[in-house]
Amino acid sequence: MRRILFLVPVLLMTLHAQAQSATYTLLGRISVARLDGILKKGRAQFLPADSRPKAYRWPAAIKAKYPVNIYRVRYQTVVPEWHNQSTFASGLIAIPIVVDAHSLPVVCYQHGTVYGKYEVPSYAFSRSNPSGFSQYAGAYETRLMVAQYAGQGYVVEAADYLGMGDSPLPEAYTVKGAEQAACLGLYKAAKVFLAKNGILKSKLFLAGWSAGGLVTTAFLAKLQSQGIRVTATFTASSPNDPFAGLNTWLYHPRQHEAIWENTLLGLTLFSYQHYDDRPGLAKSVLKPQYYKSFRAIYDRQYQSAAQLSRIFQSLVQPRVPLLAYLRKRYANPAYFADSLYGKLLARSQTIRYLFQSPVRMYYGSDDEAIPVPLGTLAAHYQRAMGSDSIHAIEVRGGSHRGTFLTAVSRSLPWFNRHK
């Protein structure tokens, strides 16, 4: 009954969305000078010098060649977990201004975990958003991809995912079908838009960072299943098996684990509760004293960055091990593996697909979120299945952000060789 009541307003909105085709709103043109600023000053703010491990080598950034038009797209998609119910989602298309170009390569970028509903691609270049407070800084990863790739002549497409940006639904964090559908829906909407503007796709590339790396490999599998050829893919700091990731964070934590890993508990639990119709899942896993804070983060129940900070501080002061947030029975790893939560996490993996095109997975030796075994797991699994399509590439001294910056920089000439 709860789900029926929840779906009534959603159905009204999605029926309205069904009656409309995709809409494309030009947000503005980004100059070459501004793109170069994103590549220089923006990167330095994203990863300040005093936060880089000594072993880390600052990657080169190739100067932009072309200005870029930025579009916010609102398009139709479906929720596979809800029997392909129709809804709408939002995303970004960045088109380089290349004179007399009739075909351009396309990069579909999948963003990582964000805590603001509008820290997403479609609002990455907007200082304001419907929330009433700025979420501009948190969307730098998309601006970097646009500056480095669209500035070199690639079309960059990036979905916000369901529940994020202008989507009316709850967030579908690591809900594989919903994330695949959102990415595929944007790809198709962008293909129509490019064709209307006299541009054909020459080759297709994929990229993603952190949780977006997981989405990227799920999207790659979806494209393969539909016979859509992907030329090459890169990911950075990708947890391709969330179940394995939660196991290491819960039962074998390192001393320097990222303090924000605790929020992944709430984001996954409430997402599965909604999309798999499992009422009470989060309460059955989380200790009562932490439930409200995790729920507030998932529901975005804050009106400013300061409010979010206070909610977050309520979870980390005093700092406790990740396992301390869960009910006592989860102290047993075997119980966790057999639990509904453990099984739903395991279902999100993307390591068991035989990929048909080359994939480079960058992992950092100093990544505070993705341990080396987790960052290289997919490559080892592919080799166990007899394939060497995935190559794991170490970023020496790479933190979570440093690994991303290096992957973005190093992958450009690799993509160029495949164009």
C-alpha positions in Angstrom: 0.0 0.0 0.0 2.9 2.4 0.8 4.3 2.0 -2.6 0.9 2.5 -4.3 0.5 5.8 -2.4 4.0 6.9 -3.3 3.5 6.1 -6.9 0.2 8.0 -7.4 1.8 11.4 -7.8 4.7 10.0 -9.6 2.4 8.3 -12.2 0.7 11.7 -12.8 4.1 13.3 -13.4 5.4 10.5 -15.6 2.2 10.4 -17.7 2.7 14.1 -18.4 6.4 13.3 -19.3 5.2 10.6 -21.7 3.3 13.2 -23.7 6.3 15.3 -24.3 9.5 14.7 -26.3 12.9 15.6 -25.0 13.6 19.3 -24.5 17.0 20.9 -25.0 17.8 24.2 -23.3 20.9 26.2 -24.4 22.5 27.4 -21.2 25.3 29.3 -22.9 28.6 29.1 -24.7 31.8 28.4 -22.8 34.8 30.2 -24.2 38.2 28.7 -24.7 39.6 31.0 -22.1 37.1 29.8 -19.5 37.7 26.2 -20.4 41.4 26.7 -19.9 40.6 28.3 -16.5 38.7 25.1 -15.5 41.8 23.1 -16.5 44.2 25.2 -14.5 42.8 27.2 -11.6 39.8 24.8 -11.2 42.1 21.7 -10.9 44.3 23.4 -8.4 41.2 24.2 -6.2 39.8 20.7 -6.7 43.1 19.1 -5.5 45.2 21.7 -3.6 49.0 21.2 -3.5 49.0 20.5 0.3 46.6 17.6 -0.1 48.6 15.7 -2.7 50.8 12.7 -1.5 54.5 13.3 -2.2 54.6 10.5 -4.7 51.8 12.0 -6.8 52.8 13.6 -10.1 50.6 16.5 -11.3 49.2 15.5 -14.7 49.4 17.7 -17.8 46.2 19.4 -19.1 46.0 20.0 -22.8 44.7 23.5 -23.7 41.2 23.7 -25.2 40.9 24.3 -28.9 37.2 25.0 -29.3 34.5 26.9 -27.4 31.6 24.7 -26.3 27.8 25.1 -26.3 26.2 23.7 -23.1 22.6 22.3 -23.1 20.4 21.0 -20.3 18.3 18.1 -21.6 15.1 16.7 -20.1 14.2 13.4 -21.6 12.1 10.3 -21.2 13.4 7.1 -19.6 12.1 4.1 -17.7 12.5 2.4 -14.3 13.3 -1.2 -15.1 12.8 -2.1 -11.4 9.3 -0.8 -11.6 8.3 -2.8 -14.7 9.7 -0.2 -17.0 7.4 2.6 -15.7 8.0 5.8 -17.7 9.5 8.9 -16.1 11.8 11.7 -17.1 15.4 12.5 -16.2 17.8 15.3 -16.9 21.4 15.6 -18.2 23.9 17.6 -20.1 25.1 17.8 -23.7 28.3 19.8 -24.4 28.9 20.4 -28.1 32.2 21.8 -29.3 31.9 24.6 -31.9 33.9 22.9 -34.7 33.6 24.6 -38.1 32.1 22.4 -40.8 32.0 19.4 -38.6 29.6 16.8 -39.8 30.6 14.0 -37.4 32.2 14.2 -33.9 33.3 11.6 -31.4 31.1 11.3 -28.3 32.1 10.7 -24.7 29.4 9.6 -22.2 30.5 10.6 -18.8 29.1 9.1 -15.6 29.6 11.3 -12.4 30.4 10.1 -8.9 28.7 10.3 -5.6 27.3 13.8 -4.8 25.3 15.1 -1.8 23.5 18.0 -3.4 20.6 17.1 -5.7 21.9 19.7 -8.2 25.6 18.8 -7.9 25.1 17.1 -11.3 26.1 17.5 -14.9 23.0 19.5 -16.0 23.7 22.2 -13.4 27.5 22.0 -13.5 27.8 25.3 -15.2 25.0 27.0 -13.3 25.6 29.1 -10.2 22.0 28.8 -9.1 19.5 26.0 -8.9 16.0 25.3 -7.5 17.4 24.3 -4.1 18.1 27.9 -3.2 21.8 27.4 -2.3 24.8 27.0 -4.6 26.0 23.5 -5.4 28.4 24.6 -8.1 31.7 23.5 -6.4 30.5 19.8 -6.2 30.0 19.5 -9.9 33.6 20.3 -10.9 34.2 16.8 -12.2 31.7 17.5 -15.1 33.3 20.8 -15.9 36.7 19.2 -16.1 35.4 16.5 -18.5 33.8 19.2 -20.7 36.9 21.4 -20.6 39.3 18.6 -21.4 37.2 16.6 -23.9 34.6 18.9 -25.5 37.4 21.5 -25.7 39.3 19.0 -27.9 36.4 18.3 -30.2 34.4 15.6 -28.4 30.7 15.8 -27.7 30.3 15.2 -23.9 27.1 13.7 -22.7 26.4 13.2 -18.9 23.2 12.0 -17.2 22.2 13.2 -13.8 20.6 9.8 -12.9 17.2 9.2 -11.5 16.4 11.2 -8.4 19.0 13.8 -9.2 18.8 17.1 -11.1 15.3 17.7 -12.3 14.1 14.1 -11.8 11.0 13.8 -9.5 11.9 10.4 -8.2 14.0 9.4 -5.1 17.6 8.8 -5.8 18.5 5.4 -7.4 22.0 5.1 -6.0 23.7 1.9 -7.4 20.3 0.7 -8.6 21.7 -0.9 -11.8 18.7 -1.0 -14.0 17.6 2.6 -13.3 21.1 3.9 -13.8 21.6 2.0 -17.1 18.2 3.3 -18.3 19.0 6.9 -17.4 22.3 6.8 -19.3 20.8 5.0 -22.3 17.9 7.5 -22.4 20.3 10.4 -22.6 22.4 8.8 -25.2 19.3 8.3 -27.4 18.0 11.8 -26.8 21.4 13.3 -27.6 21.7 11.3 -30.8 18.4 12.8 -32.0 19.5 16.3 -31.1 22.9 16.0 -32.8 21.3 14.6 -36.0 18.8 17.6 -36.0 21.9 19.8 -35.9 23.6 18.0 -38.7 26.1 16.2 -36.6 26.6 12.4 -36.6 28.4 10.4 -34.0 31.7 9.1 -35.3 32.8 6.9 -32.4 31.5 6.3 -28.9 33.6 6.5 -25.7 32.6 6.1 -22.0 34.2 7.5 -18.8 33.3 7.6 -15.1 34.8 8.3 -11.7 34.2 6.6 -8.4 30.6 5.4 -8.2 30.3 6.7 -11.7 32.9 4.1 -12.7 30.4 1.5 -11.5 27.7 3.1 -13.6 30.0 3.3 -16.6 30.7 -0.4 -16.7 27.0 -1.2 -16.2 26.2 1.2 -19.1 28.9 -0.5 -21.2 27.2 -3.9 -20.6 23.8 -2.4 -21.5 25.1 -0.9 -24.8 26.8 -4.2 -25.7 23.5 -6.0 -25.1 21.8 -3.7 -27.6 24.6 -4.0 -30.2 25.9 -0.5 -29.8 29.6 -0.4 -30.2 31.8 1.4 -27.7 35.3 2.2 -28.9 37.0 2.5 -25.6 36.3 3.2 -21.9 38.1 4.6 -18.9 37.2 4.6 -15.2 38.9 6.1 -12.2 38.7 4.8 -8.6 35.8 2.5 -9.5 34.1 0.1 -7.0 32.9 -2.5 -9.5 31.6 -4.8 -6.8 29.8 -2.7 -4.1 29.4 -5.9 -2.0 33.1 -6.4 -1.9 33.6 -2.7 -1.2 31.3 -2.7 1.8 33.0 -5.9 3.1 36.4 -4.3 3.2 35.1 -1.0 4.6 33.1 -2.8 7.3 35.3 -5.7 8.3 38.8 -4.7 7.2 39.0 -0.9 7.4 42.3 0.9 6.9 43.5 3.6 9.1 43.1 6.3 6.4 39.6 5.3 5.2 37.6 8.2 3.8 35.4 9.7 6.5 32.5 10.0 4.0 32.2 6.3 3.3 29.6 6.1 6.0 27.1 8.0 3.8 27.2 5.1 1.3 25.3 3.0 3.8 22.3 5.4 3.7 22.4 6.1 0.0 22.4 2.4 -0.9 19.9 1.3 1.8 17.2 3.9 1.0 17.7 3.5 -2.7 17.1 -0.3 -2.5 14.2 0.3 -0.1 12.5 2.5 -2.7 13.3 0.7 -6.0 13.1 -2.9 -4.8 10.0 -2.2 -2.7 11.5 -3.3 0.5 9.7 -1.2 3.2 11.7 -1.0 6.4 15.0 -2.2 4.9 17.0 0.7 6.2 15.5 0.5 9.8 16.3 -3.2 9.8 20.0 -2.5 9.1 20.8 0.8 10.8 21.0 1.4 14.5 18.1 3.7 15.6 20.3 6.6 16.7 21.7 6.9 13.2 18.6 6.4 11.1 17.4 10.0 11.0 20.7 11.5 9.9 21.2 8.9 7.1 17.6 9.5 6.0 18.2 13.3 5.9 21.2 12.9 3.7 19.4 10.6 1.3 16.3 12.9 1.1 18.4 16.0 0.9 16.6 17.5 3.9 18.9 20.5 4.1 18.6 24.1 2.8 22.3 25.0 2.8 25.8 23.5 2.8 26.1 24.4 6.5 23.0 22.3 7.3 24.5 19.3 5.4 27.7 19.8 7.3 25.9 19.7 10.6 24.1 16.5 9.6 27.3 14.9 8.5 29.1 16.0 11.7 26.3 14.3 13.8 27.5 11.0 12.2 31.2 11.4 12.5 31.6 13.1 15.9 32.8 11.1 17.6 34.2 9.1 14.7 33.2 5.4 14.9 34.0 2.4 12.6 31.6 1.9 9.8 30.4 -1.3 11.4 29.2 0.7 14.4 26.3 2.2 12.4 24.8 -1.3 11.8 22.7 -3.5 14.1 24.7 -6.0 16.1 23.9 -9.0 14.0 25.8 -7.5 11.1 29.0 -7.9 13.1 29.1 -11.4 11.6 30.3 -11.2 7.9 28.4 -14.4 7.1 25.2 -12.8 8.3 25.8 -9.7 6.1 26.5 -11.9 3.1 23.2 -13.8 3.5 21.1 -10.7 4.4 18.8 -9.0 2.0 21.0 -5.9 2.1 24.1 -8.0 1.2 22.3 -9.7 -1.7 21.0 -6.4 -3.1 24.5 -5.0 -3.0 26.0 -8.1 -4.7 23.5 -7.7 -7.5 25.0 -4.3 -8.4 28.3 -5.7 -9.4 29.7 -5.3 -12.9 32.7 -7.6 -12.8 31.1 -10.6 -14.5 30.6 -9.1 -17.9 32.9 -10.0 -20.7 33.5 -6.6 -22.3 34.1 -6.5 -26.0 36.1 -3.3 -26.2 39.2 -2.0 -24.3 38.7 -0.6 -20.8 41.3 1.2 -18.7 40.7 1.2 -15.0 42.8 3.7 -13.1 43.4 3.0 -9.4 45.4 5.1 -6.9 48.0 3.7 -4.6 46.9 6.2 -1.9 43.2 6.2 -2.6 41.4 6.8 0.7 38.1 5.2 -0.6 39.1 2.4 -3.0 41.7 0.0 -1.8 44.0 -1.4 -4.4 42.5 -4.9 -4.4 39.0 -3.4 -5.0 40.3 -1.1 -7.7 41.9 -4.0 -9.6 39.2 -6.6 -8.9 37.4 -6.3 -12.3 40.6 -6.7 -14.2 41.5 -9.8 -12.3 38.1 -11.2 -12.7 38.1 -10.6 -16.5 41.4 -12.5 -16.7 39.9 -15.4 -14.7 37.2 -15.6 -17.4 39.9 -15.7 -20.1 39.7 -12.0 -21.3 42.2 -9.2 -21.0 39.8 -6.4 -22.1 40.3 -4.6 -18.8 43.7 -3.1 -17.9 44.2 -1.9 -14.4 46.6 1.1 -14.3 48.2 2.4 -11.1 48.4 6.0 -10.3 51.3 6.3 -8.0 50.5 8.5 -5.0 46.9 8.8 -6.4 44.3 9.8 -3.9 40.6 9.5 -4.8 40.6 12.9 -6.5 44.2 12.6 -7.8 43.4 9.3 -9.5 40.5 11.0 -11.3 42.6 14.0 -12.5 45.3 11.6 -13.8 42.8 9.4 -15.6 41.1 12.3 -17.3 44.5 13.6 -18.6 46.1 10.3 -19.6 43.0 9.0 -21.4 42.6 11.9 -23.8 45.6 10.8 -26.0 44.5 7.2 -25.7 41.0 8.1 -26.9 42.5 10.2 -29.7 44.4 7.2 -31.0 41.1 5.4 -31.4 39.3 8.2 -33.1 
